[in-house]
Amino acid sequence: MAEYILETVSVEPAQYKVHNLNCGALPATEGTRYLGSYGNQKAAIDKAVNLLNGVEPCPDCLSS
């Protein structure tokens, strides 16, 4: 199971990214929230959508 992080500082208006814990584009720990360990990225994104609007997968580490 992979671990996922939510970038809580919007990159663009109302755009928050979900990253795999090992992503090279993951920002510093400030402005992030640990989502947990999931068997697939959809479950992590679903969790993030329940926390913030405008969530999308990171294009560097997660395929849409």
N, C-alpha and C positions, 0 to 999 in steps of 0.2 A: 504494500500500500504506500502511496506517495503522500507527502505532506504538502499542504497548500497555505499560501499567504495572500491576504487581501491588501492591496495598496489603498490606503484610506485617504490619501491626498490626491484629489482629482488631477489627472494629467491634462485633460481638456475639460471643458464644462460638462459636468455630470458624466464623467467617464472614469471608472475605477477598474483597475486591472487585477485579475487573479493570477498568481504566479505559483509555479512549482517551487518548493523550498530551495532547489539547486539552480534556479534560473540566474543567468549572468546579468539580466536586466533588473533584478530585484533591487529596489532602493534600500537605503539605510533603514535600520529598524524603527526609527521614528517615522510615523506615518504609515505603519503597517499593522495588520492584525492577523494573528495566527488563526487559521480556519480549522485546522485539524488534519487528520490522516484519513484519506478516502481511497476506495478501490478504483475510482474513476474520476476524471475531471468534472464531469457533469454534476456529480454530487457536491463537489466543492463549489462550483459556480452557483448551484441552487442555494446552498447555504449563504453565499455572499449576497445573492439577490434578496434574501430575506433581511439582510442588514442594511443594504444601500441600493438605491436605484442607479441605473446606468452602469452596470457591471458587465465586463467582457473579459474573455481570456487573453492573456498576454500572447502576442503574436510570436514572441521569441521562444517560449517554452511550452505553450499549449496550442494544439490545433483546434480550430473552431468546429 
